[in-house]
Amino acid sequence: MNDQTFMKLMQLLPKSALSSAVGLATRLPAPAPVHRMAMKAFAKAYNVDMQEAEHSFDRYSTFAEFFTRGLKPGMRPVDAGEKVVVSPVDGRVSQVGYSEHGRCLQAKGIEYTVDELLGDSEAAKPFHGGAWTTVYLSPRDYHRIHAPLGGMITGYAYIPGEFWPVNPASVKNKKSLFCVNERLVTYLDTVAGKCAVVKVGATCVSRIKAAYDEVVTHTGQPGKVHKYDAHKPVEKGGELGRFEMGSTIILLFEPKRVKWDESLQPEAVLRLGQRIGEIP
């Protein structure tokens, strides 16, 4: 199937309803043998490394629990360097750069603005000209999201939207894809200044959950922006949330506060906690 045919099919597909249905199915209890069979088939199809998983298949009562599984202690050591920025996820770099005039690259020939991404021009202003990167999480990856630097969680924004796939065909063809899909943005104050961790929904990403508050997306609730009076502390590598099915995160920093490592290039494979940049 070529990209144009795929995009036409996606245009017709009821993506939100499908994502809701998939999410419900993954959370439904079922006889243990059924769950184990589904989980083992998924793990085999996507080459999931269960040696890293916190538990064996038998310990997960739903497919959603398996998909959002934790890792065994010590599986993802976090670079403790004071000026080191670490990857917040396991995944693959899609794009990376510095948002000149507040613009980021989605794919060759397609740009979007930080203002569109955050849905708030005032919230976006501090990130104009700053370092940014987009990381895609495949179905086989660990699906929890962590803090790239230690600091304080100052607030969040839930932005309802569509559920386009975030696969290469969509990224290369759907204008402002990350700005039309559902998003949950976590705002941090760190040793490198302000940081935004943008979690982007996609087809069959039934929900995004925050780890620091009772925030769950795609439940029929309206969009919400919340600022904490008492900021919430988070350590570098501390959990911020999780995807129920795979998707994409985008990191944003203020200008001249973070310099990416030369190894952070498109298609680079990342692991949670590894060094990706530094504070100059």
TITORRO-875335 format. One line per 2 residues: number of its first residue (from 1); their letters; for each residue z, y, x of C-alpha. Coordinates in nm, 4 decimals. Layout:
# residues N
NUM) A) Z,Y,X; ...
//
This chain:
# residues 280
1) MN) 0.0000,0.0000,0.0000; -0.0957,0.3369,0.1479
3) DQ) 0.1313,0.6416,0.1384; -0.0564,0.8158,-0.1435
5) TF) -0.0345,0.5120,-0.3722; 0.3339,0.4710,-0.2891
7) MK) 0.4081,0.8351,-0.3709; 0.2237,0.8118,-0.7031
9) LM) 0.4286,0.5065,-0.7963; 0.7499,0.6852,-0.6986
11) QL) 0.6494,0.9808,-0.9155; 0.6339,0.7490,-1.2169
13) LP) 0.9433,0.5432,-1.1376; 1.2639,0.6386,-1.3268
15) KS) 1.4516,0.6766,-0.9980; 1.7845,0.8037,-1.1315
17) AL) 1.8096,0.5330,-1.3982; 1.7104,0.2678,-1.1455
19) SS) 1.9723,0.3904,-0.8994; 2.2392,0.3837,-1.1715
21) AV) 2.1422,0.0308,-1.2716; 2.1439,-0.0947,-0.9135
23) GL) 2.4798,0.0678,-0.8511; 2.6331,-0.0885,-1.1607
25) AT) 2.4994,-0.4290,-1.0644; 2.6489,-0.4055,-0.7149
27) RL) 2.9933,-0.3231,-0.8579; 3.0050,-0.5938,-1.1251
29) PA) 3.2295,-0.8940,-1.0628; 3.0530,-1.2296,-1.0513
31) PA) 3.1427,-1.5859,-0.9571; 3.2208,-1.6109,-0.5868
33) PV) 2.9286,-1.8448,-0.5080; 2.6855,-1.5950,-0.6624
35) HR) 2.8233,-1.3088,-0.4547; 2.8215,-1.5098,-0.1341
37) MA) 2.4629,-1.6179,-0.1935; 2.3480,-1.2589,-0.2563
39) MK) 2.5353,-1.1213,0.0435; 2.4129,-1.3928,0.2790
41) AF) 2.0533,-1.3477,0.1602; 2.0785,-0.9703,0.2173
43) AK) 2.2379,-1.0159,0.5608; 1.9624,-1.2567,0.6639
45) AY) 1.6796,-1.0396,0.5277; 1.8028,-0.7254,0.7046
47) NV) 1.9563,-0.8867,1.0142; 2.3092,-0.7618,0.9404
49) DM) 2.5504,-0.8355,1.2258; 2.8466,-0.9897,1.0448
51) QE) 3.0254,-1.0425,1.3772; 3.1107,-0.6715,1.3575
53) AE) 3.2294,-0.6788,0.9950; 3.5974,-0.6357,0.9165
55) HS) 3.5947,-0.9429,0.6901; 3.3905,-1.2568,0.6238
57) FD) 3.1663,-1.2894,0.3151; 3.4476,-1.4610,0.1240
59) RY) 3.6666,-1.1497,0.1310; 3.4241,-0.9242,-0.0573
61) ST) 3.4586,-0.9488,-0.4349; 3.1489,-0.7371,-0.5135
63) FA) 2.8223,-0.6619,-0.3367; 2.9263,-0.2946,-0.3149
65) EF) 3.2377,-0.3913,-0.1174; 3.0215,-0.5884,0.1239
67) FT) 2.7681,-0.3070,0.1603; 3.0355,-0.0454,0.2373
69) RG) 3.2245,-0.2885,0.4629; 3.4454,-0.1630,0.7406
71) LK) 3.4205,-0.2710,1.1036; 3.6600,-0.4697,1.3167
73) PG) 3.8940,-0.2478,1.5226; 3.7371,-0.1364,1.8484
75) MR) 3.3769,-0.2030,1.7442; 3.2821,0.1661,1.7658
77) PV) 3.4765,0.3403,2.0441; 3.4642,0.7180,2.0011
79) DA) 3.3848,0.9281,2.3095; 3.7051,1.1249,2.3562
81) GE) 3.5579,1.4008,2.5759; 3.6994,1.7354,2.4615
83) KV) 3.3561,1.9003,2.4531; 3.1590,1.5927,2.3453
85) VV) 2.9877,1.5731,2.0031; 2.9552,1.2163,1.8752
87) SP) 2.7275,1.0450,1.6272; 2.8921,1.0337,1.2843
89) VD) 2.7026,0.7184,1.1812; 2.5074,0.4139,1.2851
91) GR) 2.1404,0.4956,1.2332; 1.8115,0.6143,1.3752
93) VS) 1.7227,0.9756,1.4575; 1.4506,1.1118,1.2309
95) QV) 1.4291,1.4674,1.3675; 1.6385,1.6927,1.5892
97) GY) 1.6293,2.0555,1.6953; 1.7618,2.4088,1.6461
99) SE) 1.7053,2.5871,1.3149; 1.5060,2.8915,1.4232
101) HG) 1.5099,3.1445,1.1365; 1.7095,2.8889,0.9370
103) RC) 1.4273,2.6338,0.9238; 1.4465,2.2606,0.9979
105) LQ) 1.1718,2.0048,1.0477; 1.1427,1.7218,0.7957
107) AK) 0.8238,1.5690,0.9380; 0.5057,1.6907,1.1058
109) GI) 0.3783,1.9848,0.9005; 0.6779,1.9894,0.6611
111) EY) 0.9741,2.2233,0.7020; 1.2674,2.3146,0.4801
113) TV) 1.5356,2.5806,0.5007; 1.9076,2.5430,0.5544
115) DE) 1.9530,2.7612,0.2446; 1.7620,2.5078,0.0330
117) LL) 1.9503,2.2164,0.1842; 2.2962,2.3583,0.1167
119) GD) 2.1961,2.5171,-0.2129; 2.3836,2.8352,-0.1176
121) SE) 2.2405,3.1125,0.0993; 2.5854,3.2482,0.1910
123) AA) 2.7122,2.9075,0.2987; 2.3904,2.8579,0.4966
125) KP) 2.4001,3.1841,0.6952; 2.6356,3.0608,0.9697
127) FH) 2.3970,2.7737,1.0503; 2.0780,2.9766,1.0987
129) GG) 1.9608,2.9133,1.4535; 2.2101,2.6339,1.5162
131) AW) 2.1721,2.2730,1.6271; 2.0766,2.0206,1.3596
133) TT) 1.9740,1.6574,1.3435; 1.8691,1.4118,1.0731
135) VY) 1.9760,1.0469,1.0977; 1.8468,0.7678,0.8730
137) LS) 2.0694,0.4729,0.7824; 1.8759,0.1516,0.7185
139) PR) 2.0009,-0.1236,0.4856; 2.1390,-0.3226,0.7811
141) DY) 2.3538,-0.0374,0.9135; 2.7239,0.0338,0.8747
143) HR) 2.7364,0.2792,0.5818; 3.0421,0.4921,0.6371
145) IH) 3.0159,0.8509,0.7612; 3.2565,0.9986,1.0165
147) AP) 3.3391,1.3339,1.1751; 3.1290,1.4326,1.4808
149) LG) 3.4182,1.6464,1.6090; 3.7834,1.6818,1.5257
151) GM) 3.9015,1.9742,1.3159; 3.9743,2.0687,0.9569
153) IT) 3.7907,1.9873,0.6349; 3.7585,2.3240,0.4632
155) GY) 3.5708,2.2200,0.1487; 3.2755,2.0393,-0.0024
157) AY) 2.9758,2.0911,-0.2270; 2.8324,1.8343,-0.4644
159) IP) 2.4689,1.9142,-0.5454; 2.3123,1.6909,-0.8144
161) GE) 1.9439,1.6169,-0.7708; 1.6694,1.3596,-0.7678
163) FW) 1.6571,1.0139,-0.6086; 1.3410,0.9958,-0.4015
165) PV) 1.3321,0.7289,-0.1297; 1.4032,0.8564,0.2215
167) NP) 1.1704,0.6066,0.3915; 0.8977,0.7300,0.6324
169) AS) 0.6314,0.7507,0.3592; 0.8448,0.9858,0.1486
171) VK) 0.9692,1.1903,0.4448; 0.6087,1.2513,0.5567
173) NK) 0.4775,1.3411,0.2101; 0.7478,1.4784,-0.0230
175) KS) 0.7980,1.8512,0.0344; 1.1633,1.9501,0.0887
177) LF) 1.2713,1.5926,0.0177; 1.6257,1.6404,0.1442
179) CV) 1.6616,1.9547,-0.0652; 1.5652,1.7974,-0.3992
181) NE) 1.7651,1.4746,-0.3659; 2.1323,1.4553,-0.4590
183) RL) 2.3682,1.5735,-0.1834; 2.7338,1.5813,-0.0913
185) VT) 2.8126,1.8382,0.1788; 3.1378,1.8308,0.3749
187) YL) 3.2285,2.1535,0.5534; 3.4351,2.1407,0.8726
189) DT) 3.5943,2.3892,1.1103; 3.5809,2.2323,1.4563
191) VA) 3.6223,2.3242,1.8222; 3.2484,2.4069,1.8056
193) GK) 3.2908,2.6351,1.5051; 3.1600,2.5563,1.1588
195) CA) 2.9883,2.2242,1.0910; 2.8235,2.0856,0.7786
197) VV) 2.7815,1.7113,0.7291; 2.5166,1.6673,0.4595
199) KV) 2.5015,1.3255,0.2949; 2.1682,1.2793,0.1133
201) GA) 2.1213,1.0370,-0.1753; 1.8064,0.8299,-0.2330
203) TC) 1.6529,0.5668,-0.4597; 1.9143,0.2933,-0.5192
205) VS) 2.1851,0.4957,-0.3423; 2.3979,0.4673,-0.6513
207) RI) 2.6845,0.6830,-0.5313; 2.8250,0.8770,-0.2386
209) KA) 3.2039,0.8708,-0.2047; 3.4228,1.1116,-0.0111
211) AY) 3.7121,0.9674,0.1899; 3.9228,1.2860,0.1814
213) DE) 3.9267,1.3526,-0.1952; 3.8468,1.1964,-0.5331
215) VV) 3.4791,1.2922,-0.5099; 3.2137,1.0473,-0.6298
217) TH) 2.8514,1.1502,-0.6928; 2.6062,1.0309,-0.9579
219) TG) 2.8673,0.9856,-1.2296; 2.7248,1.2372,-1.4771
221) QP) 2.9417,1.5232,-1.3523; 2.7962,1.8713,-1.2890
223) GK) 2.7600,2.0175,-0.9436; 3.0728,2.1538,-0.7828
225) VH) 3.1708,2.3685,-0.4855; 3.5331,2.3461,-0.3739
227) KY) 3.7192,2.5250,-0.0948; 4.0588,2.3930,0.0100
229) DA) 4.3480,2.6399,0.0250; 4.5201,2.4000,0.2623
231) HK) 4.2594,2.2593,0.4968; 4.2612,1.8842,0.5585
233) PV) 4.2864,1.7648,0.9202; 4.0366,1.5084,1.0494
235) EK) 4.0104,1.3584,1.3956; 3.6850,1.3017,1.5818
237) GG) 3.5469,0.9793,1.4379; 3.7668,1.0054,1.1284
239) EL) 3.6049,0.8791,0.8074; 3.4486,1.1408,0.5768
241) GR) 3.2813,0.9153,0.3182; 3.0443,0.6297,0.2507
243) FE) 2.7073,0.5493,0.0963; 2.6751,0.2823,-0.1684
245) MG) 2.3356,0.1667,-0.0355; 2.1548,0.3337,0.2564
247) ST) 2.0370,0.6873,0.3032; 2.0370,0.9880,0.5397
249) II) 2.2788,1.2387,0.6910; 2.2010,1.5812,0.8334
251) LL) 2.4341,1.7586,1.0787; 2.4391,2.1384,1.1059
253) FE) 2.6180,2.3571,1.3615; 2.6410,2.7301,1.4296
255) PK) 2.4074,2.8915,1.6865; 2.4796,2.8329,2.0561
257) RV) 2.7836,2.6171,1.9808; 2.6299,2.2729,2.0380
259) KW) 2.3622,2.1571,2.2824; 2.1957,1.8241,2.2097
261) DE) 2.1650,1.5640,2.4851; 1.8110,1.4996,2.6078
263) SL) 1.8442,1.1398,2.4872; 1.8739,1.2594,2.1258
265) QP) 1.5072,1.2228,2.0314; 1.3219,1.1006,1.7192
267) EA) 1.3496,0.7208,1.6813; 1.6579,0.7008,1.9049
269) VL) 1.9044,0.4403,1.7756; 2.2607,0.5688,1.7390
271) RL) 2.6003,0.4086,1.7008; 2.9042,0.5761,1.5541
273) GQ) 3.1145,0.7438,1.8224; 2.8506,0.7647,2.0957
275) RI) 2.7853,1.0961,2.2680; 2.4921,1.2950,2.1247
277) GE) 2.5656,1.6457,2.2486; 2.8141,1.8833,2.4051
279) IP) 2.9845,2.2155,2.3525; 2.8375,2.4478,2.6207
//
